[in-house]
């Protein structure tokens, strides 16, 4: 039985804001820059994700067979998501698709965070993530869907309908919860301390990885 992790106080606002100011335009620039530079940095990030996942697996407190299953499934999950995203970066118009996914994820996370902080209320999944609330989940759904729907007219016209966008926004939030559960199993607050105020790559890309895996499996098997 995994023991309950001890959560530290949230990071100060300044490093969080500074990280956002630096990383958001840098991410958009790298994606728009295109191959070979975007592919290089995509590969670097994929390696970073693999390292963080390996460290989480080493700290995993589950019984052996459960730990082995989680390790294998998590590794396959990262391989599928990374392969699909790097393949997307290699496409001539792939930057538009990835921009849209980033806008969807960022708006969902921001709306969920603000809504949860302001409205509070019942917890969404207290055994997994004690700070997430149903209010945050609902505002995340609304904010993410609204931004994704509006930006789809510019970036991805006639690709996703409103119902599919709602589904992807829900998947984004499920990806966040999935990564929180993995950290609980390993008794850690963040996947690493790579990004000041935000944790590691897995902490920042959990929602994007979930969406990438979902779309990849849909394209390959449906």
C-alpha positions in Angstrom: 0.0 0.0 0.0 1.5 3.3 -1.0 1.7 5.8 1.8 0.1 9.2 1.5 2.5 11.8 0.1 3.2 15.0 2.0 2.5 17.9 -0.2 4.5 21.1 0.1 3.1 24.6 -0.1 2.6 25.9 -3.7 5.5 27.6 -5.4 5.5 31.4 -5.3 3.8 33.2 -8.1 6.9 34.9 -9.5 8.8 31.8 -10.8 5.5 30.5 -12.3 4.9 33.7 -14.2 8.5 34.0 -15.4 8.4 30.4 -16.6 5.2 31.1 -18.6 6.7 34.4 -20.1 9.7 32.5 -21.3 8.3 29.1 -22.3 5.1 30.0 -24.0 6.6 32.2 -26.8 9.6 29.8 -27.0 7.3 26.8 -27.5 5.3 28.6 -30.2 8.4 29.7 -32.0 10.0 26.2 -32.0 6.8 24.7 -33.3 6.4 27.3 -36.1 10.1 27.1 -37.0 9.5 23.6 -38.3 12.0 20.8 -39.3 14.7 20.1 -38.6 14.8 22.3 -35.5 11.4 21.5 -34.2 12.1 17.8 -34.7 15.4 18.1 -32.8 13.7 19.8 -29.8 10.8 17.3 -30.0 13.3 14.5 -29.7 15.0 16.2 -26.7 11.7 16.6 -25.0 10.8 13.0 -25.7 14.1 11.9 -24.0 13.3 14.2 -21.1 9.9 12.7 -20.7 11.4 9.2 -20.8 14.0 10.1 -18.1 11.3 11.6 -15.8 9.1 8.5 -16.3 12.0 6.2 -15.5 12.7 8.1 -12.2 9.0 7.9 -11.3 9.0 4.2 -11.9 12.1 3.7 -9.7 10.3 5.5 -6.8 7.0 3.6 -7.4 5.6 2.1 -4.1 3.2 -0.4 -5.7 3.7 -4.2 -5.4 6.1 -5.7 -8.0 3.6 -6.9 -10.6 1.5 -3.7 -10.4 4.6 -1.6 -10.6 5.8 -3.6 -13.7 2.4 -3.2 -15.4 2.3 0.5 -14.7 5.9 0.9 -16.0 5.1 -1.0 -19.3 1.8 0.7 -19.9 3.2 4.2 -19.1 6.2 3.6 -21.4 3.9 2.5 -24.3 1.8 5.6 -23.6 4.8 7.9 -23.9 6.0 6.2 -27.0 2.7 6.5 -28.8 2.2 10.2 -27.8 5.8 11.2 -28.6 5.8 9.4 -32.0 2.6 11.0 -33.0 3.7 14.5 -31.9 7.1 14.3 -33.6 5.3 12.9 -36.8 3.0 15.9 -36.6 6.0 18.3 -36.3 7.4 16.8 -39.5 4.3 17.8 -41.5 4.3 21.0 -43.6 1.1 22.3 -41.8 1.7 20.4 -38.6 2.4 23.6 -36.7 -1.2 24.6 -37.1 -2.5 21.4 -35.5 0.0 21.6 -32.7 -0.8 25.3 -32.1 -4.5 24.4 -31.8 -3.7 21.6 -29.3 -1.5 23.9 -27.2 -4.3 26.5 -27.1 -6.8 23.9 -26.1 -4.6 22.5 -23.3 -3.4 25.9 -22.0 -6.9 27.4 -21.9 -8.3 24.3 -20.2 -5.6 24.3 -17.5 -6.0 28.1 -17.0 -9.8 28.0 -16.8 -9.7 25.0 -14.5 -7.2 26.6 -12.2 -8.9 30.0 -11.9 -12.4 28.4 -11.6 -11.2 26.0 -8.9 -9.5 28.7 -6.9 -12.4 31.2 -7.1 -15.4 28.8 -6.8 -13.9 26.0 -4.7 -16.6 23.5 -3.7 -16.6 19.7 -3.8 -13.4 17.9 -4.6 -13.2 16.1 -8.0 -10.9 13.3 -7.0 -9.4 13.9 -3.5 -7.6 10.6 -3.3 -5.7 11.5 -6.5 -5.4 15.3 -6.5 -6.6 17.0 -3.4 -6.8 20.5 -4.9 -8.9 19.8 -8.0 -12.6 20.5 -7.7 -15.7 19.9 -9.8 -16.0 23.7 -10.3 -12.5 23.7 -11.8 -13.4 20.7 -14.0 -16.5 22.5 -15.3 -14.8 25.8 -15.9 -11.9 24.0 -17.6 -14.4 22.3 -19.9 -16.1 25.6 -20.7 -12.9 27.6 -21.2 -11.0 24.9 -23.1 -14.0 24.1 -25.4 -14.6 27.8 -26.1 -11.0 28.7 -27.0 -10.6 25.5 -29.0 -13.8 26.0 -30.9 -13.0 29.6 -31.8 -9.4 28.9 -32.8 -10.4 25.9 -34.9 -11.9 28.3 -37.5 -8.4 29.8 -38.0 -6.2 26.8 -37.5 -8.2 23.7 -38.2 -11.4 24.5 -40.2 -13.8 21.6 -40.6 -11.5 19.1 -38.8 -13.3 18.7 -35.4 -16.9 19.4 -34.5 -18.1 20.8 -31.2 -18.8 17.3 -29.7 -15.3 16.1 -30.6 -13.7 19.2 -29.1 -15.6 18.6 -25.8 -14.3 15.1 -25.8 -10.7 16.2 -26.3 -11.0 18.8 -23.5 -12.3 16.1 -21.2 -9.4 13.8 -22.2 -7.0 16.7 -21.4 -8.3 16.9 -17.9 -8.2 13.1 -17.5 -4.5 13.2 -18.6 -3.8 15.6 -15.8 -5.5 13.3 -13.3 -3.6 10.3 -14.7 -0.3 11.9 -14.2 -1.3 13.0 -10.6 -2.2 9.3 -9.9 1.3 8.2 -11.1 2.9 10.7 -8.9 0.9 9.5 -5.9 2.1 6.0 -6.5 5.7 7.3 -6.4 5.0 9.6 -3.4 6.2 12.8 -5.1 4.6 16.2 -5.7 6.2 16.9 -9.2 7.8 14.7 -11.8 11.0 16.8 -11.5 12.0 20.4 -10.7 13.1 21.2 -14.3 10.6 24.1 -14.8 10.6 26.7 -11.9 7.2 26.9 -10.3 5.7 24.2 -12.6 7.5 20.9 -11.9 8.7 18.8 -14.7 8.0 18.0 -18.4 5.4 15.4 -17.4 3.6 18.0 -15.2 3.4 20.4 -18.1 2.7 18.0 -20.9 0.3 15.5 -19.2 -2.8 16.8 -21.0 -1.1 17.1 -24.4 0.2 13.6 -24.1 -3.3 12.3 -23.3 -4.8 14.0 -26.3 -1.9 12.9 -28.6 -2.4 9.3 -27.6 -6.1 9.5 -28.1 -5.9 11.0 -31.5 -3.1 8.6 -32.6 -5.1 5.5 -31.5 -8.2 6.9 -33.3 -6.3 7.5 -36.5 -4.5 4.1 -36.4 -7.4 1.8 -35.4 -10.7 3.5 -36.3 
